[in-house]
Each structure stands twice: as C-alpha cells, then as structure tokens.
Amino acid sequence: MFELTPELARSLDEAAALILRSKHVVALAGAGLSVESGIPPFRGPGGLWTKYGEPTNLSYREFIRDPGEWWEARFRNEDRPGDPTYELKVAVDQARPNPGHHALVEMEAMGLLKCVVTQNVDNLHREAGSRSLLEIHGNRTWLRCVGCGDRQPREGYHFDSLPPLCAQCGGVIKMDTVMFGEPIPEDVLLASREQAESSDCMLLVGTSGTVNPAARLPLVAKELGASLIEINPDETTLTPWCDITLRGPSGELLPLLVKRLKNGGAAKPAGRA
Ligand code: APR
C-alpha cells in the first residue's frame, strides 16, 4: 500500500522545484508506468519475462525468414492461453490510461514536459492525450512496412493475403511493435536521441533501464549535464546516476508531483493551511 512519508514528500518538493527550474524536461517511460493500468511489467515482481523467461533475440530473424508463416501462425494462434504474448494481449486489450499517464499529459499541457519517449507499445499515452510522444519500441495498434518504414493504423487493414504487402513500395508489412533483434526505426531513434541531448532534466518513469538503446538515453542526457529524477518503487541500474529518486508507484507519485507543479513547487497552494 502506498504511503506518502515525510521523506518522500520532501523529495517530491525537490523534484517539483527542479522541474520548474528546467528548460527542457523529457520523460523516458517504461512498462512500470502501465502496471497500474493492469499490464504486467517484463522484469521484477510479476514480470512476464520473470515468469516465462526473456524471449530469444531471434524473433525478428524468424519473421524475416518467412513473414507469411509468421502471419499465418499469428492468426492461427491469436488466442493461445499460457503464452506470454497472449497474457500481454489480454491485459493490454482491457487496459486504460492510469493517473500516471494523465499526469504526464497535464505536465505537457502546462509546458513543463517537452516530450515523452516511451518504451511501451500499449498506446496508453496516445489514449491519455500525450502529443509530443516518441514510441521507441513502436505501437501495437499500428503496422509498419519493413521496406520503406511507412506506418499505418492496424484497425481497418484487410489482411487479404499473407504476408501483407505495402501499398507504397510492395515491401513486407509487420506489426509496428519492434521485435527482439530488430533495429529500432532510424527516424524515432534519432528523434529520441535528440530529445536526450536537448534535455536538462529527464524523468525515468517505471523503467528498469536494462534495454538499449532506450536505457542509454538517460546516460546521454546526464553526460551533457542533465539532472535525472527516477520514479520507481524499486532500485534500478539507473538509480546511481539519479539526482532524485521517488520510491513509489508512478500512478500515485506523478499526480502528487503535478499538484506541486501547479502550486509553484509547494505541496499546497500558498496562503492555505
Ligand atoms: N510505477 C512505476 N514503476 C513501476 C511500477 C509502478 N507502479 N511497478 C513496477 N515498476 C517498475 C519496476 O520496478 C521496473 O523497474 O517498472 C520497471 C519495469 O521494468 P521492465 O519490466 O524491464 O520494463 P522496461 O524497462 O520498460 O523494459 C524495457 O524491455 O522487453 C523489453 O520491449 C520490452 O519495452 C520493454 C523493454
């Protein structure tokens, strides 16, 4: 159960003051942000990979070897209980944005958050209303052409023949979600790196900091003088580089942070007991 200790309250005050002093705040979001939407993380307690083991780095190679077979297998086994992707699919299908997603949207609307770089493919940032968003691992509700990179919403796409082929270039179409072993699309990778290089404060929200290139972004920012604020119930590999650590769930902490930002950094509006 979440408890706002005096020490955590002080750290929240510090974090709010730091954000208010910063010019280009960027958030790097991970699976932990969506845990309070009912989506299991990958690592740590209740993590999918904790339960089923990390997938091999071969997924993309298997897809490229025979995209038709990959798509046929996908349609054949769409609902395969006991499979990590099935468990994730059920959870994501039912998930809605939580107060953590909405708090990031509020910070953006207040002009205090320039961009969210997310590792999550669950589309919850878009549903919550984030506008400046980079989905470094793709988005499960989109398709992408392996040839020209053209992206389109999956909804309404007719899989008349398999593998689906790009109307633009005739290339093979895959899910937009980046597979293990697949290079991150160049455009989103460059944009994410630019955000890290431009930021003077980076929020690390619900990420274990274990998967590159995303996990390197905070270190790029730090090397260029940015401050790091970690929002996570647990320690991570990035904790040693963080200036402020807010130990707790993002769905609770981010709204408390926004409240302080609205009050100019204080927990309560000035002049009120
Ligand atoms: N609020 C904030 N953080 C939380 C919460 C919560 N309520 N619950 C758990 N966490 C933290 C965990 O402590 C952990 O540090 O979220 C983090 C989740 O880590 P991972 O499961 O490794 O997720 P992530 O860092 O996003 O993984 C990166 O790995 O498998 C790939 O493609 C996958 O995008 C994913 C990438």
Residues whose N, C-alpha, C, O or C-beta is under 5 A from the ligand:
A	BS01	APR	G30 A31 G32 L33 V35 E36 P41 F42 R43 G44 Q119 N120 H137 G206 T207 S208 G209 V211 I231 N232 P233 D234 T236 G248 P249 S250 G251
